[in-house]
Amino acid sequence: MSCKIYMDHAATTELLPEVKKAMEPYLMDEFGNASTSYEMGKKTRRVLEESRERIAAAVDAHPEEIFFTSGGSESDNWVIKNVAGAKKKTGKHIITSKIEHHAVLRSCEYMESLGYDVTYLDVDEYGMVDTKTLRDALREDTTLVSIMTGNNEIGTIEPVAEIGKELKGKGIAFHTDAVQAVGQIPLSMARLPVDYLSASAHKFHGPKGVGFLYVRKDRDLPSFIHGGGQERGKRAGTENVAGIVGMAEALSIAAGEMHLTRPRLVRLRNYFTERLLHEIPDIRLNGHPYKRLPGNVNVSVKDVDATSLLILLEEEGVCASAGSACSSGQTRVSHVIDAIQVPSEWAPGSIRFTMGRQTGKAEVDATINAMKKCVQILRG
């Protein structure tokens, strides 16, 4: 059955019609290379820099602090591998958490293979990093800390501001993967004490394959892709002008409408959660009850396999995702669910619903009814 009710906005979002319209000229007629010297190229260069200004304005940054990438994974890799690598004479100790996105965790594992020492911080039952735990993990040779803004599975919003204050004046670079948070919650680079921030356009109704890395002024940024002089010599490769224009349009819309969309999604999220917890026996909420991303609802259903539940939900027309990965027909509990120590009889039944700008109460009610039906079938 096709997906009638889309509840997986954390995985990706649909391209807005306004974004598609903004991109179209640069897919067809205005196809000039932004690095050329003739007028066609100069025109796309102006549009590219205007997009940089719009993105900077949406996150309260300076345009020269925005570097375009292919998405969040590239941005994460850029900071962890190259920024940490550039500081190796100062120290080779990196701190992150056990619930980071795999783009961060795999990059840290790669650094370990090069002789770096990585500390993976524990989190509490809600998936929250404790600033005291972080403080205790700091060493004289610590050069980089990477803690996400909002968790992609359980939605918990981390105390990034407090962590940044803890690191201030210590000479330690601070990176945050904000892929799930940009466009969802207010973020001001002028006030948030981070040095590097990763974002991806397709999480806020922009195109896939484009993102940005925020780099605070005067911070180190070694080149990641070598070749031409694009992105002020920091990232070679012909610019994806259409994608960048679409990202700027999508983020401008998200930032402009956030005062309306965010409280609406919070109310819908709370309604969704309360009904699930009250109407389905033996179900628990994962993540912080209120310090969480607006549209995120992650629950574990006791004695139910998430993979089987997702199959039945899809038959009911509901598309969601699991807090687990399927391997050879077996459900493997995700690293996030494992880190928050969900009991073994609950963990394999972890499932994530993430709502977006098009989600309404009718879709939530239909999803709840589908959940009740599917859980009853699996338990019966």
C-alpha positions as CSV (number, residue, x, y, z in Angstrom):
1,M,0.0,0.0,0.0
2,S,1.2,3.5,-0.7
3,C,2.1,5.9,2.0
4,K,-1.1,7.8,2.8
5,I,0.1,9.2,6.1
6,Y,3.8,10.2,6.2
7,M,5.2,10.1,9.7
8,D,8.9,10.1,8.9
9,H,9.9,13.7,8.5
10,A,13.1,13.1,10.4
11,A,14.3,10.9,7.6
12,T,13.5,13.5,4.9
13,T,10.9,16.0,3.9
14,E,9.0,16.8,0.7
15,L,10.3,19.7,-1.5
16,L,8.0,22.7,-1.1
17,P,6.5,24.1,-4.3
18,E,8.0,27.5,-3.5
19,V,11.4,25.8,-3.3
20,K,11.0,24.0,-6.5
21,K,10.0,27.2,-8.3
22,A,13.0,29.0,-6.9
23,M,15.3,26.3,-8.1
24,E,13.9,25.8,-11.6
25,P,15.7,28.7,-13.4
26,Y,19.1,27.4,-12.2
27,L,18.4,23.8,-13.4
28,M,17.6,25.0,-17.0
29,D,18.2,28.5,-18.3
30,E,20.5,30.0,-15.8
31,F,23.0,27.1,-15.8
32,G,26.3,29.2,-15.8
33,N,29.2,28.0,-13.7
34,A,29.5,30.4,-10.7
35,S,33.3,30.4,-10.9
36,T,33.5,31.7,-14.5
37,S,34.3,35.4,-15.3
38,Y,31.7,36.1,-18.0
39,E,28.3,37.5,-17.3
40,M,26.3,34.2,-17.2
41,G,28.7,32.9,-14.5
42,K,28.7,36.2,-12.7
43,K,24.9,36.1,-12.5
44,T,24.9,32.7,-10.8
45,R,27.7,33.9,-8.5
46,R,25.5,36.8,-7.4
47,V,22.6,34.4,-6.7
48,L,24.8,32.0,-4.8
49,E,26.1,34.8,-2.6
50,E,22.6,36.1,-2.0
51,S,21.6,32.6,-0.9
52,R,24.6,32.6,1.5
53,E,23.3,35.8,2.9
54,R,19.8,34.5,3.3
55,I,21.0,31.3,5.1
56,A,23.2,33.4,7.4
57,A,20.3,35.7,8.3
58,A,18.1,32.6,9.1
59,V,20.6,31.4,11.7
60,D,21.8,34.8,12.9
61,A,25.3,34.4,11.4
62,H,27.6,36.3,9.1
63,P,27.6,35.2,5.4
64,E,31.4,34.5,5.5
65,E,30.7,32.0,8.3
66,I,28.6,29.8,5.9
67,F,30.3,27.1,3.8
68,F,28.2,25.0,1.4
69,T,28.5,21.2,1.5
70,S,26.7,18.2,0.1
71,G,24.8,17.7,3.4
72,G,25.1,17.0,7.1
73,S,27.3,13.9,6.8
74,E,30.0,15.8,4.8
75,S,29.9,18.7,7.3
76,D,30.3,16.3,10.2
77,N,33.2,14.6,8.5
78,W,34.8,17.9,7.6
79,V,35.0,19.1,11.2
80,I,35.9,15.8,13.0
81,K,38.6,14.7,10.5
82,N,40.1,17.9,9.4
83,V,39.6,20.3,12.3
84,A,40.7,17.7,14.8
85,G,43.5,16.7,12.4
86,A,44.8,20.2,12.2
87,K,45.1,20.3,16.0
88,K,47.0,17.1,16.5
89,K,50.1,18.9,17.7
90,T,48.1,20.4,20.6
91,G,46.4,17.1,21.4
92,K,44.7,14.0,20.0
93,H,41.7,13.6,22.3
94,I,38.1,14.0,21.0
95,I,34.9,13.9,23.1
96,T,31.5,13.0,21.7
97,S,28.4,11.1,23.0
98,K,27.2,7.6,22.5
99,I,24.0,8.7,20.8
100,E,25.4,10.8,18.0
101,H,24.5,10.3,14.3
102,H,26.6,7.7,12.6
103,A,28.3,10.4,10.5
104,V,29.9,11.6,13.8
105,L,30.5,8.2,15.3
106,R,32.0,6.6,12.2
107,S,34.3,9.7,11.8
108,C,35.4,9.4,15.4
109,E,36.1,5.7,14.8
110,Y,38.2,6.6,11.8
111,M,40.2,9.1,13.9
112,E,40.8,6.3,16.5
113,S,42.4,4.2,13.7
114,L,44.8,7.1,13.2
115,G,45.9,7.0,16.8
116,Y,43.4,9.5,18.3
117,D,41.8,8.9,21.7
118,V,38.0,9.3,21.7
119,T,35.8,9.5,24.8
120,Y,32.1,8.5,24.2
121,L,30.0,10.1,26.9
122,D,27.2,8.2,28.5
123,V,23.8,9.9,28.6
124,D,20.9,9.7,31.1
125,E,17.7,7.9,30.7
126,Y,16.3,10.7,28.6
127,G,19.3,10.8,26.3
128,M,20.7,14.0,27.8
129,V,24.4,14.7,28.1
130,D,25.4,15.9,31.6
131,T,27.7,18.9,31.6
132,K,29.5,17.6,34.7
133,T,30.2,14.3,33.0
134,L,31.6,16.3,30.1
135,R,33.7,18.5,32.4
136,D,35.2,15.4,34.1
137,A,36.1,13.9,30.7
138,L,38.1,17.0,29.6
139,R,41.9,16.6,29.5
140,E,44.9,18.8,28.7
141,D,45.1,17.2,25.2
142,T,41.3,17.5,24.4
143,T,41.0,19.5,21.2
144,L,37.5,18.9,19.9
145,V,34.0,18.2,21.4
146,S,31.1,17.2,19.2
147,I,27.6,17.0,20.7
148,M,24.5,17.0,18.6
149,T,21.8,19.7,19.1
150,G,18.7,17.4,18.7
151,N,18.8,13.6,18.6
152,N,17.5,12.1,15.3
153,E,15.9,9.1,17.0
154,I,14.5,10.1,20.3
155,G,14.3,13.9,19.7
156,T,16.0,15.0,22.9
157,I,17.5,18.5,22.7
158,E,20.9,18.6,24.3
159,P,22.2,21.4,26.5
160,V,24.4,22.8,23.8
161,A,24.5,26.4,25.3
162,E,25.7,25.1,28.7
163,I,28.3,22.8,27.1
164,G,29.6,25.8,25.0
165,K,29.9,27.9,28.2
166,E,31.8,25.1,29.9
167,L,34.3,25.0,27.1
168,K,34.7,28.7,26.7
169,G,38.3,29.9,27.1
170,K,39.7,26.4,27.1
171,G,40.9,26.4,23.5
172,I,38.8,23.4,22.7
173,A,36.8,23.5,19.4
174,F,33.1,22.8,19.8
175,H,31.0,21.2,17.0
176,T,27.3,20.4,17.0
177,D,25.4,18.3,14.5
178,A,22.2,20.4,14.2
179,V,20.8,18.5,11.2
180,Q,17.6,17.7,13.0
181,A,17.3,21.1,14.7
182,V,17.9,23.7,12.0
183,G,14.5,24.9,10.7
184,Q,12.8,23.2,13.7
185,I,13.9,25.2,16.7
186,P,15.3,28.8,17.0
187,L,19.1,28.8,16.6
188,S,21.1,32.0,16.8
189,M,24.8,31.7,16.0
190,A,25.4,35.1,17.6
191,R,24.2,33.7,20.9
192,L,24.9,30.0,20.7
193,P,28.5,29.3,21.9
194,V,29.5,26.8,19.2
195,D,32.4,27.0,16.7
196,Y,31.0,24.7,14.1
197,L,27.4,23.6,13.1
198,S,26.2,21.1,10.5
199,A,22.9,21.4,8.6
200,S,21.2,19.6,5.7
201,A,18.6,21.1,3.4
202,H,16.4,18.0,3.0
203,K,15.4,18.1,6.7
204,F,13.6,21.4,6.3
205,H,11.8,20.9,2.9
206,G,14.8,21.8,0.8
207,P,16.5,19.6,-1.9
208,K,18.6,16.5,-1.1
209,G,22.4,16.6,-1.6
210,V,23.1,20.1,-0.2
211,G,23.8,21.4,3.2
212,F,26.1,23.9,5.0
213,L,28.7,24.1,7.7
214,Y,28.7,27.1,9.9
215,V,32.2,28.1,11.0
216,R,32.6,30.9,13.6
217,K,34.9,33.7,12.5
218,D,38.7,33.2,13.1
219,R,38.2,29.4,13.7
220,D,40.4,26.9,11.9
221,L,38.9,25.3,8.8
222,P,41.4,23.1,6.8
223,S,40.4,22.3,3.3
224,F,38.3,19.1,3.0
225,I,38.1,18.6,-0.8
226,H,41.2,19.7,-2.7
227,G,41.0,21.1,-6.3
228,G,39.7,24.5,-7.4
229,G,39.2,27.6,-5.3
230,Q,35.5,27.3,-4.5
231,E,34.2,28.2,-1.0
232,R,37.2,30.5,-0.5
233,G,39.6,27.7,-1.2
234,K,38.1,25.4,1.5
235,R,36.0,23.0,-0.6
236,A,36.7,22.4,-4.3
237,G,34.1,21.5,-6.8
238,T,31.6,23.3,-9.0
239,E,28.9,24.8,-6.9
240,N,25.4,23.2,-6.8
241,V,23.7,26.6,-7.5
242,A,20.2,25.2,-7.9
243,G,20.5,23.2,-4.7
244,I,21.9,26.1,-2.8
245,V,19.1,28.4,-4.0
246,G,16.6,25.8,-2.9
247,M,18.2,25.4,0.5
248,A,18.1,29.2,1.1
249,E,14.5,29.4,0.1
250,A,13.5,26.5,2.3
251,L,15.3,27.8,5.3
252,S,14.0,31.3,4.9
253,I,10.4,29.8,4.8
254,A,11.1,27.6,7.9
255,A,12.6,30.4,9.9
256,G,9.8,32.8,8.9
257,E,7.0,30.4,9.9
258,M,8.7,28.9,12.9
259,H,6.6,31.0,15.4
260,L,3.6,29.2,14.0
261,T,4.7,25.7,13.0
262,R,6.7,25.0,16.2
263,P,4.0,25.5,18.8
264,R,1.5,23.8,16.6
265,L,3.7,20.7,16.3
266,V,4.5,20.7,20.0
267,R,0.7,20.6,20.8
268,L,0.2,17.9,18.2
269,R,3.2,15.9,19.6
270,N,1.9,16.1,23.1
271,Y,-1.6,15.0,22.0
272,F,-0.1,12.1,20.0
273,T,2.1,11.0,23.0
274,E,-0.7,11.2,25.6
275,R,-3.1,9.2,23.5
276,L,-0.5,6.5,22.7
277,L,0.5,6.2,26.4
278,H,-3.1,6.0,27.6
279,E,-4.7,3.8,24.9
280,I,-2.0,1.2,24.3
281,P,-1.0,-1.0,27.2
282,D,2.7,-1.5,28.0
283,I,4.1,1.3,25.9
284,R,6.7,3.9,27.0
285,L,8.0,7.2,25.7
286,N,11.7,7.4,24.8
287,G,13.6,10.7,25.1
288,H,12.9,13.7,27.2
289,P,9.2,14.4,27.8
290,Y,9.4,18.1,26.8
291,K,13.0,19.0,26.0
292,R,12.6,17.4,22.6
293,L,12.2,18.3,18.9
294,P,8.7,19.6,18.1
295,G,7.5,16.8,15.9
296,N,9.2,13.8,17.4
297,V,7.4,10.9,19.1
298,N,9.5,7.8,19.9
299,V,8.0,5.0,21.8
300,S,8.8,1.4,22.7
301,V,6.1,-1.2,22.7
302,K,6.6,-4.1,25.1
303,D,7.0,-7.6,23.5
304,V,6.5,-6.3,20.0
305,D,9.0,-6.4,17.1
306,A,9.4,-3.0,15.5
307,T,10.1,-4.4,12.1
308,S,6.9,-6.4,12.1
309,L,5.0,-3.4,13.4
310,L,6.3,-1.1,10.6
311,I,5.2,-3.7,8.0
312,L,1.7,-3.7,9.4
313,L,1.6,0.0,9.7
314,E,2.5,0.4,6.1
315,E,-0.3,-1.9,5.1
316,E,-2.5,0.6,7.0
317,G,-1.0,3.4,4.9
318,V,1.3,4.8,7.7
319,C,5.0,5.3,7.0
320,A,7.2,5.6,10.1
321,S,10.6,4.2,11.1
322,A,12.2,2.1,13.8
323,G,14.7,2.9,16.4
324,S,16.4,-0.3,15.2
325,A,18.1,-1.7,12.1
326,C,17.0,-4.9,10.5
327,S,19.7,-7.4,9.7
328,S,19.1,-10.8,8.2
329,G,15.5,-10.8,9.5
330,Q,16.6,-10.0,13.0
331,T,15.8,-6.7,14.8
332,R,18.9,-5.1,16.2
333,V,18.4,-2.5,18.9
334,S,19.8,0.9,17.8
335,H,22.8,2.5,19.6
336,V,20.6,5.3,20.9
337,I,18.0,3.0,22.4
338,D,20.8,0.9,23.9
339,A,22.5,4.0,25.3
340,I,19.4,5.2,27.2
341,Q,19.1,1.6,28.6
342,V,15.6,0.7,27.5
343,P,14.8,-2.7,29.1
344,S,15.3,-5.7,26.9
345,E,11.6,-6.6,26.7
346,W,10.8,-3.1,25.3
347,A,13.9,-2.2,23.3
348,P,13.1,-4.2,20.1
349,G,9.7,-2.5,19.8
350,S,11.1,1.0,19.5
351,I,9.4,3.1,16.8
352,R,9.7,6.7,15.7
353,F,7.0,9.0,14.4
354,T,8.1,12.4,13.2
355,M,5.6,15.0,12.0
356,G,6.0,18.0,9.7
357,R,4.3,21.1,8.4
358,Q,1.6,19.1,6.6
359,T,0.7,16.8,9.5
360,G,-2.7,17.5,11.1
361,K,-4.8,16.0,13.9
362,A,-6.7,13.8,11.4
363,E,-3.4,12.1,10.4
364,V,-2.4,11.7,14.1
365,D,-5.8,10.1,15.0
366,A,-5.6,7.7,12.0
367,T,-2.0,6.8,13.0
368,I,-3.1,6.1,16.6
369,N,-6.0,3.9,15.4
370,A,-3.6,2.0,13.1
371,M,-1.1,1.5,16.0
372,K,-3.8,0.1,18.2
373,K,-4.9,-2.3,15.5
374,C,-1.4,-3.4,14.6
375,V,-0.2,-3.9,18.2
376,Q,-3.2,-6.0,18.9
377,I,-2.5,-8.2,15.9
378,L,1.1,-8.7,16.9
379,R,0.2,-9.5,20.5
380,G,-2.7,-11.7,19.6
